Structure formats: structure tokens, C-alpha cells
Amino acid sequence: MRTAYRVETVRRAERELMARLPEGALMQRAAAGLAAACADLLGRVYGRRVALLVGSGDNGGDALYAGARLARRGAGVTAVLLAPGRTHAGGLAALRRAGGRTVAPEGAEGVLRGADLVLDGIVGIGGKGGLRPDAAALAAVVADARAAVVAVDLPSGVDADTGEVHGSAVRADLTVTFGTHKPGLLVDPARGYAGSVRLVDIGLGEVLPAEPELTALQHADVAALLPVPGGESDKYRRGVVGIAAGSARYPGAAVLAVAGALRGGAGAVRYVGPAGDAVIARFPGALVSDRGPRQAGRVQAWVVGPGAGDDAKTVAEVLTADVPVLIDADGLRLADADAVRARTAPTLMTPHAGEAAALLGVAREEVEGARLRCVRELAARYRATVLLKGSTTLVADAGGEGAVRVNATGTAWLATAGSGDVLSGLAGSLLAAGLDALDAASTGAYLHGLAGRFAADGAPVGAHEVAGAIQQAWRSVGE
């Protein structure tokens, strides 16, 4: 499992580790890993031109020491000093001993445009509020140049703790981060500035606390969570999921939610709603009822809301069930907030940014710019587990106080009508199989993201194809 920690936690761990090590050892570990990553990206170091954007403090020191290592291997290294009076003295001396040179920001444009690689060491993980005008001007030059850009620990100008970006920031091709991931490297919009991310082990693992700020499931984690039927399994042991979805206007939402549930391993699907004919035509094994959720028969979880239109009665009825309930799409708009908070069985809400904005009473842009804060706020406000869909899918446990899970498998091809309905059915089937809401949501998002990649394979794709690729995603996790 990949983990990310807040800046305060990282700083505390660094201080504890530095107290056990010789002076400067931690920075040398970071610089060695950074230089190695730059060398790998360059392919050949000798004769290459490397520019360092150096701010004050340890972040600039990392860049300078790494630049010194590259200079000793034959690279032409020039450091642009943004704060000459506060430049890391040891790093600057090491660079000069290795043959590196320095320039002021006013004379840096030619250096940056002629570089093969630019190291961004302007601002460290404690930076807030975007770049200052002088640094922003240099970042604009770099963005317009041909050089590969490597960020030191975190792209300058993004918020390490929240993933928010306020103002100008450096866009990197590669971010080399030290000791542990930071939340901003995993959460958009900041994630979009980081490029590929390479983690350098500097020994922090032994002093970091057990509870991170963010976690990201990997293949092995998902494989351990996937429900696998045994010899004594029947449809109830595998999980029966109820789907209350669709309307005369949106029958396809019901079909896609049922598809996600069946491909997600449900032992059976009980469908309730006006799209029964469309569902049974596509899935003859579905158990269709038009008598409402209470009369539908035994289920171990409910999915309510996709394509439901204005059917508030069905949503309200599902919320009284004493089994886990997933609320999506129209169900989010129709669900009474007090009824959601009063539930004793687990509740999973799956809004996209627009729906989350409506629930919070803010603009969509605010949700997209502060995804981590908003998913926690929704989870706390509704006392429900919340899966916030989008460029980064985040899952916050009920109350919003534990580690948030971030999904790394998504693809932009999933931005297609009905894709969310498939995810609802898939996650609902995992709830019915016995996974808790956090695991069902994050495992469902992981499989859904993989299915989108497999279905699209670089070409346009629809929700029907995404549903069809869930089995391929499931198999790939188990391999």
C-alpha cells in the first residue's frame, strides 16, 4: 500500500531521524537519490547541460548537492540563485568545488532555454500560496523550453498537504520525493503538476507513525480484499445486491448499474424500478420486481439513485433498510440529509464534483480545487463513507477523520455517460459480499479504473464496454 503523510508529520520524522545520524547525512541521501534519478532521465550525463532553480533552505540544498554530483560526472551545471543571501551554504560550496557555476535570475533565460534538464528546487514542501512573481517568471520560461523538468520533493507552488494549487506552479515531468509521498503528489489538481513520481528511501519509514494522511491501494491489497466464492457458496453467501435505479427517461442507468453488480461478483441482483423490461432483456438472471424495495426480497446491500429522476419515495424507502446502502446520482439529490445521518447500517455516497458541490452548497470549482478537504467535509457532514469521483477518486471513511484512500487507476476515458452507474453497481456488489464501505468503495474504484483502461486501450469507449472489462480487471489483479 502506498502511503502519504502531511508536512508536519514528515518534518517531525526528519528531526527524529537526523538526531540519530551524522550531520548532513539525510540531505546527502536525498541528493544521491535525486542525482541518480536525473541521470536515469538524461541517459548520458557527460556533456549534458543542467540548470538548477535554487531557492532558500533545504530544498535548494538538495538541488545543489545533486547538481554537484552531476557536475562531477561531466555535466555542465548552472544554478539560478533566487535568494543569493539565503542559499544553502554547504550545497553551494559543493557545487562550486565540482565546477558548477551560478547566475542571477536576471541572466537565467538563456541558461534555462539551453538546458537539457532543469531541477526545480525553488520551494520545499512547506511552501504555500503559489510562486512569487520572480519565480513564476522563471517557471514560465521553463515551461516554454525543451528541457526535461525534475521537481525536488514536490513541484514548487503546489500545496503538499492538500493538493491545492493557488497561483503559478512548476509543471514537472518527474518528481523525486524523499522518505514518503506527500498528499499533493497523489491528489489533483497538484498531481497533474508532478508528472511521474519516484520515491527515494532516506530511512523515514522507521520513524513515521502508523496512521498516514492518505493511502493508495496497490494490486496486492486489492487482491487480498476481493471476495472469492468457496465450495459451500450460494447466491446469498456471495451476496445479493438490490438495485433501485432507472426511470422511464433513463432506463439505461438501471441496465448499467445491474451490469456493474453482476460483473462485480454479486451472487444475484434484485432490480426494483420502472426499467424492468430493459434489465431482464439484457440480463435474464436478474430478479425483477415492481413492488418497491421493501417487497423486493432479501438483499445484503442496496444501490439507489442512478437515473432515478424524481423518485424520492424509493430513495426514502431504501434509506430505512438495515443493510449497507450506496447512494448515487439522483439519489444524492433526493436523499434527506437527516435520514442519511440517522442510519445505523453503513452508507456509501458516490458523488462527482458537481453533485458534491450541490451537497456542500459551494461552486463546483471549489470542489475540484480542494478535493481532499471537500471529501472529508462531506463524510463528516453526512456521517457516511464518501467516494468523490473525478480526475482523482478519493474515499473518506464515515466521519472523515481517518486516512483518505486515493485511487491511482483511473483514466480520462472513463469520463463518459453511464460510467458512474457501472461503478455504483460494482461497489454495491462488493458491499453485498461483506466488504466494509471503505474497502468496497476503494476496491470498486480500483477495478473500475482498470476496466476503463482495458476497455479504452487508447480509443473512445462507452460505459457498456467498461462494464464488460470488469472481469478482465478482476483477473489482472489476481495475476
MARNU-953781 format. One line per 10 residues: for each residue y, z, x of C-alpha. Coordinates in steps of 0.5 Angstrom, whole numbers, plus 500, padded with zeros to 3 digits. Example, Ala and Ser with C-alpha at 12.3 -4.5 7.8 and 13.67 -1.06 7.14 Angstrom:
<pts>
491:516:525 | 498:514:527
</pts>
This chain:
<pts>
500:500:500 | 507:498:503 | 512:504:502 | 520:504:503 | 524:510:504 | 531:512:503 | 536:512:509 | 537:520:508 | 529:521:509 | 529:516:515
535:519:518 | 531:526:518 | 525:523:520 | 528:520:526 | 531:526:528 | 525:530:528 | 521:524:532 | 527:524:537 | 526:531:538 | 519:530:541
521:524:545 | 525:523:552 | 532:521:550 | 533:514:548 | 525:512:547 | 526:511:540 | 531:506:541 | 527:502:546 | 521:502:542 | 525:499:536
529:494:542 | 522:492:544 | 519:490:537 | 526:486:536 | 526:482:542 | 518:481:541 | 520:478:534 | 526:474:537 | 521:471:542 | 516:469:537
521:466:533 | 524:462:538 | 517:460:541 | 520:459:548 | 525:464:551 | 527:461:557 | 534:457:557 | 535:458:549 | 542:461:547 | 542:467:543
548:470:540 | 549:478:538 | 553:480:533 | 554:487:535 | 558:493:531 | 558:500:533 | 553:505:533 | 545:505:534 | 544:498:530 | 549:495:535
545:498:541 | 538:496:538 | 541:489:538 | 544:490:545 | 538:492:548 | 534:487:545 | 539:482:548 | 538:485:555 | 530:484:554 | 531:476:552
536:475:558 | 531:478:563 | 526:472:560 | 531:467:562 | 535:466:555 | 543:466:555 | 545:472:551 | 552:473:549 | 554:479:545 | 560:478:540
563:485:540 | 566:487:533 | 568:494:535 | 569:494:543 | 571:501:543 | 565:504:540 | 560:499:542 | 553:503:544 | 555:504:552 | 548:504:554
546:498:551 | 552:494:553 | 551:496:560 | 543:494:560 | 546:487:557 | 551:486:563 | 545:488:568 | 541:483:565 | 546:477:566 | 549:477:559
556:476:557 | 561:479:552 | 566:475:548 | 571:478:543 | 571:476:535 | 577:471:536 | 573:467:541 | 566:467:538 | 566:461:533 | 563:456:539
558:461:541 | 555:462:534 | 555:455:533 | 552:453:539 | 546:459:539 | 539:458:537 | 538:465:535 | 543:470:532 | 542:477:532 | 545:481:526
547:488:529 | 553:489:525 | 552:494:520 | 546:499:520 | 542:502:514 | 548:507:513 | 553:501:511 | 556:501:504 | 560:496:500 | 559:489:504
562:487:510 | 569:488:512 | 574:481:513 | 573:480:520 | 565:481:520 | 565:477:513 | 568:471:517 | 563:471:523 | 558:471:518 | 560:465:514
560:462:521 | 553:464:522 | 551:461:515 | 554:454:517 | 551:454:523 | 544:451:525 | 542:458:529 | 536:462:526 | 538:469:524 | 535:475:525
537:482:522 | 536:488:526 | 533:493:521 | 537:490:515 | 542:485:513 | 549:487:514 | 553:488:508 | 547:490:503 | 545:497:501 | 539:500:504
537:505:498 | 539:501:492 | 538:493:494 | 545:492:491 | 550:487:495 | 557:488:494 | 561:483:497 | 559:479:503 | 553:480:507 | 549:476:512
543:472:510 | 537:472:515 | 531:468:516 | 528:474:519 | 529:482:518 | 526:486:523 | 526:493:520 | 524:499:524 | 519:505:522 | 518:504:515
521:499:510 | 528:500:506 | 528:499:499 | 533:494:500 | 528:490:503 | 524:490:497 | 529:489:491 | 533:484:489 | 539:482:490 | 538:485:497
531:482:498 | 534:475:498 | 538:476:504 | 533:479:508 | 528:473:509 | 521:474:512 | 521:482:514 | 517:484:520 | 516:492:520 | 516:495:527
512:501:528 | 516:506:532 | 512:512:530 | 515:515:524 | 509:515:520 | 507:522:522 | 514:525:520 | 515:521:514 | 514:525:507 | 508:523:503
513:521:497 | 517:515:498 | 522:512:494 | 518:505:493 | 511:503:493 | 508:496:493 | 501:495:491 | 497:490:496 | 490:486:495 | 486:492:497
490:497:492 | 489:492:486 | 482:491:487 | 481:499:487 | 484:499:480 | 481:493:477 | 476:495:471 | 469:492:472 | 464:493:467 | 458:496:468
451:496:466 | 452:500:460 | 459:497:458 | 460:494:451 | 467:492:448 | 469:499:447 | 468:501:454 | 471:495:457 | 477:496:452 | 479:494:445
487:492:445 | 491:491:439 | 496:485:439 | 501:486:434 | 505:479:435 | 508:473:433 | 511:470:427 | 512:464:422 | 517:462:427 | 514:464:434
506:463:433 | 505:461:440 | 507:468:442 | 501:471:439 | 497:466:442 | 499:467:449 | 499:475:448 | 492:474:446 | 490:469:452 | 493:474:457
489:480:454 | 482:476:454 | 483:473:461 | 485:480:463 | 478:483:461 | 479:486:454 | 472:487:451 | 475:485:445 | 482:483:442 | 484:485:435
490:481:432 | 495:483:427 | 500:479:424 | 502:472:421 | 499:468:426 | 492:469:425 | 490:462:424 | 493:460:430 | 490:465:434 | 483:464:431
483:457:432 | 485:458:440 | 480:464:441 | 475:464:435 | 472:471:438 | 479:475:436 | 478:479:431 | 484:478:426 | 487:482:420 | 493:481:416
493:488:413 | 497:492:418 | 496:496:425 | 493:502:421 | 488:498:418 | 486:493:423 | 480:498:426 | 479:501:432 | 483:500:439 | 485:503:445
492:500:446 | 497:496:442 | 501:491:445 | 507:490:440 | 513:485:439 | 512:478:443 | 515:473:438 | 515:479:432 | 522:476:429 | 525:482:425
518:485:423 | 521:492:424 | 516:495:420 | 510:493:424 | 513:496:430 | 515:502:427 | 507:503:425 | 505:501:432 | 509:507:435 | 505:512:431
499:510:434 | 496:516:438 | 494:511:443 | 498:507:449 | 503:502:447 | 506:497:450 | 513:494:447 | 516:487:449 | 521:482:447 | 523:483:439
519:490:439 | 524:493:444 | 530:491:440 | 526:493:433 | 523:500:436 | 527:506:434 | 529:510:441 | 528:517:438 | 521:514:435 | 519:512:442
521:518:446 | 517:523:441 | 511:519:442 | 505:523:446 | 501:518:448 | 503:513:454 | 509:508:452 | 510:502:457 | 516:498:456 | 517:491:459
524:488:458 | 527:483:462 | 534:484:465 | 538:481:458 | 533:486:454 | 534:492:459 | 542:491:459 | 542:491:451 | 538:497:451 | 543:500:456
549:498:453 | 551:494:459 | 552:487:462 | 546:483:464 | 550:482:471 | 550:490:472 | 542:490:471 | 541:484:475 | 545:487:481 | 543:494:480
535:493:478 | 533:500:481 | 538:504:478 | 537:501:471 | 530:501:471 | 530:509:473 | 535:510:468 | 531:506:462 | 525:510:464 | 529:517:463
532:515:457 | 526:513:453 | 521:517:457 | 517:511:458 | 514:507:463 | 518:501:464 | 517:495:467 | 523:491:469 | 522:483:469 | 525:479:474
526:476:481 | 524:483:483 | 519:486:478 | 520:494:478 | 516:499:475 | 518:506:474 | 514:512:471 | 516:515:465 | 522:520:466 | 524:515:472
523:521:478 | 517:518:482 | 516:513:486 | 518:506:483 | 513:500:484 | 515:494:486 | 511:487:485 | 511:482:491 | 507:477:488 | 512:473:483
514:466:483 | 520:463:480 | 515:458:477 | 514:464:472 | 521:463:469 | 518:459:463 | 518:461:456 | 512:465:454 | 510:467:461 | 512:474:459
508:474:453 | 502:473:457 | 504:479:462 | 504:483:455 | 497:482:453 | 494:482:460 | 498:489:462 | 495:491:455 | 488:490:456 | 489:494:462
492:500:458 | 486:499:454 | 481:499:459 | 483:506:461 | 489:505:467 | 495:509:466 | 501:506:464 | 504:505:471 | 497:502:474 | 497:498:468
504:495:469 | 504:494:476 | 497:491:477 | 498:487:471 | 505:484:474 | 501:483:481 | 496:479:477 | 501:475:473 | 505:473:479 | 499:471:483
497:467:477 | 504:464:477 | 503:462:484 | 496:459:483 | 498:455:476 | 504:452:479 | 502:450:486 | 509:448:487 | 510:444:481 | 512:446:474
508:450:470 | 507:453:463 | 505:460:460 | 499:457:458 | 497:455:465 | 499:461:467 | 494:465:463 | 489:460:465 | 490:462:472 | 489:470:471
481:469:472 | 483:466:479 | 488:471:481 | 483:476:479 | 478:473:483 | 482:472:489 | 484:480:489 | 477:482:489 | 475:477:495
</pts>
